[in-house]
């Protein structure tokens, strides 16, 4: 179960749509394509040096620039030898080269899209308020037992009413690997961190009470509320950047979905 801050910071789009690969601030430094060194007549440009330094995320220093130039010289020599051997004509190599080119274009497009579709402060604040409302104003100290069927949950409820220990039953019966060995202990959680059915049942319990069986997409739960405490949400400024990236990712996802909707996509794998 995650806090509001963790939930915000971890949200995002997987794979190439993850903006961590393309949200670096653009350098205001102007660069040229003049060659800084040639390798067997093949130029290595200042732009290439700058691009590699930027990708490494290190402070630009004369020492780093020299090391990067040397690295690019080595790369050029190896690439030249690979071309002599005809490796650039190999089907697998060509496929990897095409994918590498595509990845650069994807990153450039996404970075440009984010820059040209800035997220307003009001949108970020609205997202903060929405998530804060979902989280509620309490945290709950909770144990639960997760089973596959309503019958199994009813049996657990009956055993508890006869005096069985909740933590012992959880260790024996629960299928939740994260809490089973801890007697069903989920620690402190907020209502917004769990699926609606679980959260709704949790909100109705008083300290020390155990719920009737609750169905969720994960199975059937028997829930015990051990304690409550006020939930203090992180300050807006503390998670503003994370919220902005979350909204950027959502906007990118919408843009990609629009591109897919307009495109003619045919599955030719079976042809």
GUZA-321759 format. One record per residue (C-alpha): x, y, z; residue number from 1. Coordinates in nm, 2 decimals. Example, Ala and Ser with C-alpha at 12.3 -4.5 7.8 and 13.67 -1.06 7.14 Angstrom:
PT     xx     yy     zz  nr
PT   1.23  -0.45   0.78   1
PT   1.37  -0.11   0.71   2
This chain:
PT     xx     yy     zz  nr
PT   0.00   0.00   0.00   1
PT   0.14   0.34  -0.10   2
PT   0.12   0.69   0.05   3
PT  -0.02   0.98  -0.16   4
PT   0.34   1.09  -0.24   5
PT   0.45   0.74  -0.35   6
PT   0.14   0.69  -0.55   7
PT   0.19   1.02  -0.74   8
PT   0.56   0.97  -0.80   9
PT   0.52   0.61  -0.92  10
PT   0.23   0.68  -1.16  11
PT   0.31   0.69  -1.52  12
PT   0.33   0.52  -1.86  13
PT   0.55   0.22  -1.91  14
PT   0.81   0.17  -2.18  15
PT   0.88   0.43  -2.44  16
PT   0.61   0.65  -2.31  17
PT   0.78   0.70  -1.98  18
PT   0.89   1.06  -1.98  19
PT   1.20   1.00  -1.77  20
PT   1.38   0.92  -2.09  21
PT   1.28   1.24  -2.26  22
PT   1.20   1.51  -2.01  23
PT   1.55   1.66  -1.96  24
PT   1.55   2.03  -1.99  25
PT   1.67   2.15  -2.33  26
PT   2.01   2.32  -2.33  27
PT   2.01   2.69  -2.42  28
PT   2.36   2.65  -2.55  29
PT   2.39   2.69  -2.92  30
PT   2.59   2.41  -3.09  31
PT   2.74   2.38  -3.43  32
PT   2.81   2.09  -3.66  33
PT   3.17   2.17  -3.71  34
PT   3.40   1.87  -3.68  35
PT   3.61   1.85  -3.36  36
PT   3.80   1.55  -3.49  37
PT   3.81   1.32  -3.79  38
PT   3.86   0.95  -3.79  39
PT   3.99   0.81  -4.12  40
PT   3.82   1.11  -4.29  41
PT   3.49   1.06  -4.10  42
PT   3.41   1.37  -3.90  43
PT   3.29   1.37  -3.54  44
PT   3.09   1.69  -3.48  45
PT   3.06   1.91  -3.18  46
PT   2.69   1.84  -3.19  47
PT   2.76   1.47  -3.13  48
PT   2.99   1.55  -2.84  49
PT   2.72   1.77  -2.68  50
PT   2.45   1.51  -2.73  51
PT   2.65   1.24  -2.56  52
PT   2.74   1.46  -2.27  53
PT   2.38   1.56  -2.23  54
PT   2.26   1.19  -2.24  55
PT   2.51   1.11  -1.95  56
PT   2.36   1.38  -1.73  57
PT   2.71   1.49  -1.60  58
PT   2.85   1.84  -1.56  59
PT   3.01   1.96  -1.88  60
PT   3.38   2.00  -1.81  61
PT   3.69   2.01  -2.04  62
PT   3.80   1.67  -1.89  63
PT   3.46   1.52  -1.97  64
PT   3.46   1.66  -2.33  65
PT   3.80   1.51  -2.39  66
PT   3.68   1.17  -2.26  67
PT   3.37   1.19  -2.47  68
PT   3.57   1.27  -2.78  69
PT   3.80   0.98  -2.72  70
PT   3.49   0.75  -2.67  71
PT   3.34   0.87  -3.00  72
PT   3.67   0.81  -3.18  73
PT   3.67   0.45  -3.05  74
PT   3.31   0.41  -3.16  75
PT   3.39   0.54  -3.50  76
PT   3.68   0.31  -3.55  77
PT   3.48   0.00  -3.44  78
PT   3.18   0.11  -3.66  79
PT   3.42   0.15  -3.96  80
PT   3.56  -0.20  -3.90  81
PT   3.20  -0.34  -3.87  82
PT   3.11  -0.18  -4.20  83
PT   3.41  -0.33  -4.37  84
PT   3.29  -0.67  -4.26  85
PT   2.94  -0.60  -4.40  86
PT   2.78  -0.61  -4.06  87
PT   2.56  -0.31  -4.15  88
PT   2.39  -0.54  -4.41  89
PT   2.31  -0.81  -4.15  90
PT   1.93  -0.84  -4.10  91
PT   1.94  -0.84  -3.72  92
PT   2.19  -0.55  -3.71  93
PT   1.98  -0.35  -3.95  94
PT   1.67  -0.41  -3.74  95
PT   1.85  -0.29  -3.43  96
PT   1.98   0.02  -3.61  97
PT   1.62   0.09  -3.73  98
PT   1.49   0.06  -3.37  99
PT   1.76   0.28  -3.24 100
PT   1.68   0.55  -3.49 101
PT   1.31   0.51  -3.41 102
PT   1.38   0.55  -3.04 103
PT   1.56   0.88  -3.09 104
PT   1.27   1.01  -3.30 105
PT   1.02   0.90  -3.04 106
PT   1.21   1.07  -2.76 107
PT   1.25   1.39  -2.96 108
PT   0.88   1.39  -3.05 109
PT   0.76   1.33  -2.69 110
PT   0.99   1.60  -2.56 111
PT   0.86   1.85  -2.81 112
PT   0.50   1.75  -2.74 113
PT   0.55   1.81  -2.37 114
PT   0.71   2.14  -2.43 115
PT   0.44   2.26  -2.66 116
PT   0.16   2.14  -2.43 117
PT   0.25   2.28  -2.09 118
PT   0.05   2.17  -1.79 119
PT  -0.10   2.47  -1.61 120
PT  -0.06   2.53  -1.23 121
PT  -0.44   2.52  -1.20 122
PT  -0.45   2.17  -1.36 123
PT  -0.18   2.05  -1.12 124
PT  -0.36   2.19  -0.82 125
PT  -0.69   2.03  -0.94 126
PT  -0.51   1.69  -0.96 127
PT  -0.37   1.74  -0.61 128
PT  -0.71   1.82  -0.47 129
PT  -0.87   1.52  -0.65 130
PT  -0.61   1.27  -0.52 131
PT  -0.62   1.42  -0.17 132
PT  -1.00   1.38  -0.16 133
PT  -0.97   1.02  -0.27 134
PT  -0.72   0.95   0.00 135
PT  -0.95   1.08   0.28 136
PT  -0.85   1.22   0.61 137
PT  -0.77   0.90   0.80 138
PT  -0.52   0.62   0.79 139
PT  -0.62   0.27   0.90 140
PT  -0.41   0.00   1.08 141
PT  -0.54  -0.31   0.91 142
PT  -0.52  -0.68   0.89 143
PT  -0.69  -0.90   0.63 144
PT  -0.73  -1.25   0.52 145
PT  -0.76  -1.31   0.15 146
PT  -0.92  -1.63   0.01 147
PT  -1.06  -1.75  -0.32 148
PT  -1.42  -1.81  -0.24 149
PT  -1.71  -1.67  -0.05 150
PT  -1.76  -2.00   0.13 151
PT  -1.40  -1.99   0.25 152
PT  -1.45  -1.63   0.37 153
PT  -1.77  -1.73   0.55 154
PT  -1.59  -2.02   0.72 155
PT  -1.31  -1.78   0.84 156
PT  -1.58  -1.54   0.97 157
PT  -1.74  -1.82   1.16 158
PT  -1.41  -1.93   1.32 159
PT  -1.34  -1.57   1.43 160
PT  -1.68  -1.55   1.60 161
PT  -1.59  -1.87   1.79 162
PT  -1.27  -1.71   1.92 163
PT  -1.01  -1.80   1.67 164
PT  -0.71  -1.57   1.65 165
PT  -0.71  -1.34   1.34 166
PT  -0.34  -1.34   1.29 167
PT  -0.32  -1.72   1.32 168
PT  -0.59  -1.77   1.06 169
PT  -0.43  -1.52   0.83 170
PT  -0.10  -1.71   0.85 171
PT  -0.28  -2.04   0.78 172
PT  -0.55  -1.94   0.52 173
PT  -0.46  -1.61   0.35 174
PT  -0.33  -1.62  -0.01 175
PT  -0.19  -1.27   0.01 176
PT   0.19  -1.32   0.00 177
PT   0.26  -0.97   0.12 178
PT   0.08  -1.01   0.45 179
PT   0.03  -1.38   0.51 180
PT   0.35  -1.43   0.70 181
PT   0.27  -1.12   0.91 182
PT  -0.06  -1.24   1.04 183
PT  -0.24  -1.05   0.77 184
PT  -0.09  -0.72   0.87 185
PT  -0.11  -0.45   0.60 186
PT   0.03  -0.18   0.82 187
PT  -0.11   0.18   0.79 188
PT  -0.31   0.24   0.48 189
PT  -0.53   0.52   0.34 190
PT  -0.87   0.45   0.19 191
PT  -0.76   0.57  -0.15 192
PT  -0.48   0.32  -0.16 193
PT  -0.71   0.02  -0.18 194
PT  -0.98  -0.10  -0.42 195
PT  -1.32   0.07  -0.36 196
PT  -1.49  -0.24  -0.21 197
PT  -1.21  -0.28   0.04 198
PT  -1.21   0.09   0.12 199
PT  -1.58   0.11   0.16 200
PT  -1.59  -0.18   0.41 201
PT  -1.29  -0.03   0.60 202
PT  -1.46   0.30   0.64 203
PT  -1.76   0.13   0.81 204
PT  -1.56  -0.05   1.08 205
PT  -1.49   0.07   1.43 206
PT  -1.16   0.00   1.61 207
PT  -1.13  -0.37   1.69 208
PT  -1.42  -0.48   1.46 209
PT  -1.40  -0.74   1.18 210
PT  -1.59  -0.71   0.86 211
PT  -1.82  -0.96   0.69 212
PT  -1.67  -1.11   0.38 213
PT  -1.58  -0.85   0.12 214
PT  -1.55  -0.92  -0.25 215
PT  -1.29  -0.75  -0.47 216
PT  -1.10  -0.82  -0.79 217
PT  -0.84  -1.00  -0.59 218
PT  -1.08  -1.25  -0.41 219
PT  -1.27  -1.25  -0.08 220
PT  -1.14  -1.05   0.22 221
PT  -1.21  -1.06   0.59 222
PT  -1.09  -0.73   0.73 223
PT  -0.99  -0.63   1.08 224
PT  -0.95  -0.27   1.18 225
PT  -0.70  -0.23   1.46 226
PT  -0.66   0.15   1.48 227
PT  -0.70   0.48   1.30 228
PT  -0.51   0.80   1.30 229
PT  -0.54   1.13   1.11 230
PT  -0.39   1.14   0.76 231
PT  -0.16   1.43   0.68 232
PT  -0.12   1.46   0.31 233
PT   0.21   1.59   0.18 234
PT   0.23   1.96   0.10 235
PT   0.14   2.06  -0.26 236
PT   0.48   2.20  -0.33 237
PT   0.65   1.87  -0.22 238
PT   0.48   1.67  -0.49 239
PT   0.40   1.94  -0.75 240
PT   0.68   1.82  -0.99 241
PT   0.56   1.46  -0.96 242
PT   0.20   1.56  -1.03 243
PT   0.31   1.76  -1.34 244
PT   0.49   1.46  -1.48 245
PT   0.19   1.24  -1.41 246
PT  -0.03   1.49  -1.61 247
PT   0.23   1.51  -1.89 248
PT   0.23   1.14  -1.92 249
PT  -0.15   1.13  -1.94 250
PT  -0.14   1.39  -2.21 251
PT   0.11   1.19  -2.41 252
PT  -0.10   0.88  -2.37 253
PT  -0.40   1.06  -2.51 254
PT  -0.19   1.19  -2.80 255
PT  -0.07   0.84  -2.88 256
PT  -0.42   0.71  -2.87 257
PT  -0.53   0.98  -3.11 258
PT  -0.25   0.88  -3.35 259
PT  -0.35   0.52  -3.33 260
PT  -0.72   0.61  -3.39 261
PT  -0.63   0.80  -3.71 262
PT  -0.38   0.54  -3.84 263
PT  -0.44   0.24  -4.06 264
PT  -0.30  -0.05  -3.86 265
PT  -0.31  -0.40  -4.01 266
PT  -0.20  -0.72  -3.84 267
PT  -0.01  -0.90  -4.12 268
PT   0.15  -1.17  -3.90 269
PT  -0.09  -1.44  -4.01 270
PT  -0.06  -1.36  -4.38 271
